Amino acid sequence: MRFSGKTIAVTGGGSGIGEAIVRRLAGEGARVAVLDIDEANATRVAGEADRARAFRVDVTDAAALAEAFTQVVSEFGGLHGAVNNAGVGGPFVASANYPLEWWDRIVAINLSGVFYSLRAQLPHLVAQGGGAIVNMASICGFIGQAGTAGYVATKHAIIGLTKTIALEYGAQGIRCNAVCPTYVRTPLTLAELNDPEVWQQLDARHATGRCATPEDVAAMTVFLLSEEARSVTGSAHLVDGGITAC
Ligand code: NAD
C-alpha cells in the first residue's frame, strides 16, 4: 500500500495504459482522479477501482484543466502526484503530405495538453510540499519513425519539458520523469494496426520477444511515483523490451 493517503491524478485514465495505471495505483491504496475526455470510459474505470472518481476534461483546454484540478483537490483534500498520459497517435504519412490539421491536433493534445496539465498541477503540488509527476512519452521520444512526424516531435518535446520541470521544481520537492513505452496493444494502436500478423512481427523485433503490456508500463510509472524513486528525476525511462537497444 505504497500510496495510502495519497491522491494521484491520471489524464487519459479511461483507456489502455492510463486505465492500467489507475488500477495499479488504486490497488496500492491511492485515491485516484481519472481525467479523460471520454466521460463514459473514465466513469467505468473509476467505478471499477476503489477510491477513484472520474472527471471529464479535454487536455487541450487550459482553463478547464485548471478548474478540474481545483475540483480534484477540493474533493480529495490534496494532490500528491500526477500522470500526464492522455495522447493520440495520428496518421502514418511522410512529412510533405502530413495533414496540417493533424499536426495541429497532435501538438495540441500530446504536447500542449501535457504542458497545460503541468500548469494546472504544479501550484497544488507546491502547496502540498512536493510530489511526483510522470509524463507519458514513447520510444518515439528517443528515436525517429518514418511517417509519424507529429507523434515523434511531440514525444521528443515531452522529454525536454520533463527535464525542465525537474530542474525548475526540484527544490520544492517535486520530481518529474518521463516513461517511454514501446508498442502496446491498446485501443490507440489497435485502431491503426489490427492485423495479428503485423503484431507478431512487432513482437519479434523486441529482445524480450514481445511488445509491452499496459501493466508493464504501469509498473514503471508507479515506481517513479513512489518514494522508492526519490533520487530519480529529470529522466526518461524506456519500457521497450530492448527494441531501441540496437
Ligand atoms: P488509448 O487511446 O487507449 O488511451 C488514451 C486516452 O486518452 C483515452 O482514454 C482518450 O479518451 C484520452 N484522450 C485523448 N485525447 C484526450 C483529450 N484531448 N483530453 C483528455 N483525454 C484525452 O491510448 P494508449 O495507448 O493507452 O496511450 C496512452 C499514452 O501512452 C499516450 O500518450 C500514448 O502516446 C502513449 N504511448 C502509447 C503506446 C502504445 O503503443 N499504445 C506506446 C508509447 C506511448
Boltz pocket constraint, residues with backbone or C-beta under 6 A from the ligand:
constraints:
  - pocket:
      binder: B
      contacts: [[A, 11], [A, 12], [A, 13], [A, 14], [A, 15], [A, 16], [A, 17], [A, 18], [A, 35], [A, 36], [A, 37], [A, 38], [A, 41], [A, 57], [A, 58], [A, 59], [A, 60], [A, 84], [A, 85], [A, 86], [A, 87], [A, 88], [A, 89], [A, 109], [A, 113], [A, 136], [A, 137], [A, 138], [A, 139], [A, 180], [A, 181], [A, 182], [A, 183], [A, 184], [A, 185], [A, 186], [A, 187], [A, 188], [A, 189]]
      max_distance: 6.0
